[in-house]
Amino acid sequence: MKPQRIHWVCLVIVTLSVLLWYVHMTRSDGSNGMVNLGLQGYVRIIPGRMDQFLDMHCRQCALVSSSGQMRMAELGKEIDQTGCVVRMNNAPTQGYEQDVGSRTSLRVVSHTSVPLLMKNESYYFGNSADTVYVVWGPERNMRQDGRGHIFNALMKIATIYPQVKIYMVTREKVQYCDHVFQNETGKNRMKSGAFLSTGFFTMVLLMDMCDSVNVYGMIDAKYCSHADHRDVPYHYYEKGRVDECHMYRVHERARHGGHRFITEKAIYARWASRNRVEFKHPHWDLQESNQEP
């Protein structure tokens, strides 16, 4: 065999070997020591191991807000027809199917909402085995040395319900989200006394996980300043609670410990202008949303 032909044969063999290795790595469940190459920054909580990353991709996602805007929306059928349906915290579907749908592919949960899920663990973890959970929280609550009480609670749930896929946002990913907030606003999140919302972590995740996103029930940054805005409760499933716009204003002005809901909505509008994101009910005029106040 001529040297040139030998060279090409060797090159083909090496290329095929690398390709087979890559396929093996991306499909491995970790049983042979290989690490699942999923979405970095989201690691599965499994007793005895922490090496499996979130491996989830959707062509189209429906992000359903917990806002009272979803009351009488009658969008349940449309939402359920979407490839992946994403909800936040403990927002229920039972009894609200006509407005918000019944399917839940992914639920992004704040560390403060984990106890609420555990109060009804049979509903969230026993009857929703097909739902993937992604939980975010500060290092003090998510640390893995036995002193992170939220991590400990999640590990207990993962032990009781091994079929449920529960992931935590890594410390590095939380820090990345802080950097994103600072890059978008010019403000240091911690020095400004702000906490990122579950919606912020959800939007960051969906930018990586979904080819396109339809957002339901989320108001834009200027909605509450309009004289004819609709007065709705902060959550669609809570009766007689605080008004949504009032909650937004209180948090936006809080010197410490507030979510910058209005600022975050302005950020989402900029992201939507660069990505396949559409805001529905109420509809966002992105050109208006991206204008300086």
C-alpha positions as CSV (number, residue, x, y, z in Angstrom):
1,M,0.0,0.0,0.0
2,K,1.3,3.4,-0.9
3,P,2.3,5.8,1.9
4,Q,-0.3,8.4,0.9
5,R,-3.1,5.8,1.0
6,I,-1.9,4.6,4.4
7,H,-2.0,8.2,5.6
8,W,-5.6,8.6,4.6
9,V,-6.6,5.2,6.0
10,C,-5.1,6.2,9.4
11,L,-6.8,9.6,9.3
12,V,-10.2,8.0,8.7
13,I,-9.6,5.5,11.5
14,V,-8.6,8.3,14.0
15,T,-11.6,10.4,12.9
16,L,-14.1,7.5,13.4
17,S,-12.5,6.7,16.8
18,V,-13.0,10.3,18.0
19,L,-16.6,10.3,16.7
20,L,-17.5,7.1,18.4
21,W,-15.9,8.3,21.6
22,Y,-17.9,11.5,21.5
23,V,-21.2,9.7,20.9
24,H,-20.4,7.4,23.8
25,M,-19.6,10.3,26.0
26,T,-22.8,12.2,25.2
27,R,-25.0,9.1,25.7
28,S,-23.3,7.6,28.7
29,D,-25.4,7.4,31.9
30,G,-22.2,7.5,34.0
31,S,-22.3,3.8,34.9
32,N,-18.8,3.3,33.4
33,G,-17.3,6.5,34.8
34,M,-18.0,8.7,31.9
35,V,-19.5,12.1,32.5
36,N,-22.7,13.0,30.7
37,L,-22.0,16.1,28.5
38,G,-25.3,17.9,29.0
39,L,-25.9,21.5,29.9
40,Q,-23.1,22.5,32.1
41,G,-24.2,24.3,35.3
42,Y,-27.1,22.0,36.1
43,V,-26.1,18.8,37.9
44,R,-28.4,16.0,38.9
45,I,-28.8,15.2,42.6
46,I,-28.4,11.4,43.0
47,P,-27.3,9.7,46.2
48,G,-23.7,8.8,46.0
49,R,-22.8,10.8,42.9
50,M,-22.9,14.3,41.4
51,D,-21.6,13.9,37.8
52,Q,-24.7,13.9,35.6
53,F,-25.5,17.2,33.8
54,L,-29.0,18.2,32.5
55,D,-29.4,16.7,29.1
56,M,-32.5,18.3,27.7
57,H,-33.3,20.1,24.5
58,C,-36.6,21.3,23.1
59,R,-37.5,22.7,19.7
60,Q,-40.2,24.8,21.2
61,C,-40.9,25.7,24.9
62,A,-43.8,27.3,26.6
63,L,-42.9,29.2,29.7
64,V,-45.9,29.7,31.9
65,S,-45.7,32.5,34.3
66,S,-47.2,32.2,37.8
67,S,-48.8,35.7,37.3
68,G,-52.5,36.4,37.9
69,Q,-52.5,37.4,34.2
70,M,-53.2,33.7,33.6
71,R,-56.6,33.9,35.2
72,M,-59.3,33.4,32.6
73,A,-56.6,33.2,29.9
74,E,-58.1,30.0,28.4
75,L,-54.7,29.1,26.9
76,G,-54.4,25.6,28.5
77,K,-54.9,23.7,25.2
78,E,-52.4,25.9,23.3
79,I,-49.8,25.5,26.1
80,D,-50.2,21.7,26.3
81,Q,-49.6,21.4,22.5
82,T,-46.1,22.8,22.9
83,G,-43.1,20.4,22.9
84,C,-41.9,21.4,26.4
85,V,-43.9,23.2,29.1
86,V,-42.0,25.0,31.7
87,R,-43.4,26.3,35.0
88,M,-41.8,27.9,38.1
89,N,-41.8,27.2,41.8
90,N,-44.9,25.6,43.2
91,A,-47.4,26.9,40.6
92,P,-50.1,24.2,40.4
93,T,-52.0,23.0,37.3
94,Q,-54.8,21.0,39.1
95,G,-57.9,23.1,38.9
96,Y,-56.4,25.6,36.5
97,E,-56.0,23.4,33.4
98,Q,-58.2,25.4,31.2
99,D,-56.1,28.5,31.7
100,V,-52.5,27.2,32.2
101,G,-52.6,23.7,30.8
102,S,-51.9,20.4,32.6
103,R,-48.5,19.3,31.3
104,T,-45.2,20.1,33.0
105,S,-41.9,19.1,31.4
106,L,-39.6,21.3,33.5
107,R,-40.1,23.2,36.7
108,V,-37.5,25.7,37.9
109,V,-37.7,26.1,41.6
110,S,-36.3,28.7,44.1
111,H,-34.7,27.4,47.3
112,T,-37.4,29.2,49.2
113,S,-40.1,27.2,47.4
114,V,-38.6,23.8,48.0
115,P,-40.4,23.5,51.4
116,L,-43.7,24.3,49.7
117,L,-43.2,21.5,47.2
118,M,-42.3,19.1,50.1
119,K,-45.6,19.9,51.9
120,N,-47.3,18.2,48.9
121,E,-44.5,15.9,47.8
122,S,-46.9,13.2,46.5
123,Y,-48.4,15.7,44.1
124,Y,-45.1,17.2,42.8
125,F,-42.8,14.2,43.0
126,G,-45.0,11.1,43.3
127,N,-47.5,11.9,40.5
128,S,-45.2,14.0,38.4
129,A,-42.4,11.6,37.7
130,D,-42.0,12.9,34.1
131,T,-41.3,16.4,35.3
132,V,-37.6,17.6,35.5
133,Y,-36.9,19.9,38.5
134,V,-34.1,22.5,38.4
135,V,-33.5,24.1,41.8
136,W,-31.4,27.3,42.4
137,G,-30.2,28.8,45.7
138,P,-27.3,30.5,47.5
139,E,-24.3,28.5,48.5
140,R,-25.3,28.5,52.2
141,N,-28.4,26.5,51.3
142,M,-27.1,24.3,48.5
143,R,-23.7,23.3,49.9
144,Q,-23.0,19.6,49.9
145,D,-21.0,19.2,53.1
146,G,-24.1,18.3,55.3
147,R,-24.8,21.9,56.2
148,G,-26.9,22.9,53.1
149,H,-30.4,22.3,54.4
150,I,-32.1,22.7,51.0
151,F,-29.6,20.4,49.3
152,N,-30.1,17.9,52.1
153,A,-33.9,18.1,51.6
154,L,-33.5,17.5,47.9
155,M,-31.2,14.6,48.4
156,K,-33.9,13.1,50.7
157,I,-36.5,13.5,48.0
158,A,-34.2,12.0,45.4
159,T,-33.8,9.0,47.7
160,I,-37.5,8.5,48.3
161,Y,-38.5,9.2,44.6
162,P,-35.5,7.9,42.6
163,Q,-37.5,8.1,39.3
164,V,-37.7,11.9,39.6
165,K,-35.0,13.9,38.0
166,I,-33.9,16.7,40.3
167,Y,-31.0,19.1,39.3
168,M,-29.4,21.9,41.1
169,V,-27.9,25.0,39.6
170,T,-24.1,25.0,40.4
171,R,-22.4,27.7,42.3
172,E,-20.5,28.6,39.1
173,K,-23.8,29.0,37.1
174,V,-25.3,31.2,39.9
175,Q,-22.2,33.4,39.7
176,Y,-22.5,33.5,35.9
177,C,-26.1,34.7,36.2
178,D,-24.8,37.5,38.5
179,H,-22.3,38.5,35.8
180,V,-25.1,38.5,33.2
181,F,-27.2,40.8,35.4
182,Q,-24.2,43.2,35.9
183,N,-23.4,43.2,32.2
184,E,-27.0,44.0,31.3
185,T,-27.6,46.7,34.0
186,G,-24.1,48.0,34.9
187,K,-24.9,47.3,38.6
188,N,-23.4,44.7,40.9
189,R,-26.3,42.5,42.0
190,M,-25.1,42.0,45.6
191,K,-24.0,45.7,46.1
192,S,-27.4,46.9,44.8
193,G,-29.2,44.7,47.4
194,A,-31.0,42.7,44.8
195,F,-31.9,39.0,44.5
196,L,-32.3,37.5,41.1
197,S,-35.8,36.0,40.5
198,T,-36.7,32.5,39.6
199,G,-37.8,33.9,36.3
200,F,-34.3,35.2,35.6
201,F,-32.7,31.8,36.1
202,T,-35.4,30.2,34.0
203,M,-34.9,32.6,31.1
204,V,-31.1,32.0,31.2
205,L,-31.7,28.2,31.1
206,L,-34.2,28.4,28.3
207,M,-31.9,30.4,26.1
208,D,-29.6,27.3,26.1
209,M,-32.3,24.6,26.2
210,C,-34.9,25.8,23.6
211,D,-34.8,26.7,20.0
212,S,-37.7,29.0,20.5
213,V,-39.8,30.1,23.5
214,N,-43.4,31.3,23.9
215,V,-43.9,33.1,27.2
216,Y,-47.3,33.2,28.7
217,G,-48.6,35.6,31.4
218,M,-45.5,37.8,31.9
219,I,-45.9,41.5,31.8
220,D,-43.3,43.9,30.3
221,A,-41.3,46.5,32.1
222,K,-43.7,49.3,31.2
223,Y,-47.0,47.5,31.8
224,C,-47.6,48.8,35.3
225,S,-47.0,52.4,34.2
226,H,-50.0,52.3,31.8
227,A,-53.1,53.9,33.3
228,D,-55.3,51.1,31.8
229,H,-53.2,48.2,33.0
230,R,-55.1,45.2,34.4
231,D,-55.1,44.7,38.2
232,V,-54.4,41.0,38.9
233,P,-53.0,39.1,41.9
234,Y,-49.3,38.4,42.0
235,H,-50.0,34.6,41.6
236,Y,-52.9,33.1,39.7
237,Y,-53.5,30.4,42.3
238,E,-53.6,32.7,45.3
239,K,-56.9,34.5,46.2
240,G,-57.1,37.8,48.0
241,R,-53.3,38.4,47.9
242,V,-51.3,41.4,46.9
243,D,-51.7,43.1,43.5
244,E,-49.0,42.2,40.9
245,C,-48.0,45.7,40.0
246,H,-47.8,46.7,43.7
247,M,-45.5,43.8,44.3
248,Y,-43.3,44.8,41.4
249,R,-43.0,48.4,42.6
250,V,-42.2,47.4,46.2
251,H,-39.4,45.0,45.1
252,E,-38.0,47.4,42.5
253,R,-37.6,50.1,45.1
254,A,-36.4,47.9,48.0
255,R,-32.9,48.8,49.2
256,H,-32.2,45.3,50.3
257,G,-33.5,41.8,49.5
258,G,-35.8,42.8,46.6
259,H,-36.2,41.2,43.2
260,R,-35.8,43.7,40.4
261,F,-38.8,42.4,38.5
262,I,-39.2,45.5,36.3
263,T,-35.4,45.7,35.5
264,E,-35.4,42.0,34.6
265,K,-38.3,42.4,32.2
266,A,-36.4,45.1,30.4
267,I,-33.5,42.6,30.1
268,Y,-35.8,39.9,28.7
269,A,-37.0,42.3,26.0
270,R,-33.5,42.8,24.8
271,W,-32.9,39.1,24.8
272,A,-36.1,38.5,22.8
273,S,-34.9,40.9,20.1
274,R,-31.9,38.7,19.6
275,N,-33.5,35.3,20.1
276,R,-36.6,33.4,19.1
277,V,-38.7,34.5,22.1
278,E,-42.3,35.6,21.8
279,F,-44.3,37.1,24.7
280,K,-48.0,36.2,24.7
281,H,-50.9,37.3,26.9
282,P,-50.2,40.1,27.3
283,H,-48.3,40.6,24.0
284,W,-45.1,42.6,24.1
285,D,-44.3,45.2,21.6
286,L,-40.5,44.7,21.6
287,Q,-39.8,47.9,19.8
288,E,-41.6,49.9,22.5
289,S,-40.2,47.7,25.3
290,N,-36.6,48.4,24.1
291,Q,-37.0,52.2,24.0
292,E,-35.3,54.1,26.8
293,P,-37.8,55.5,29.4
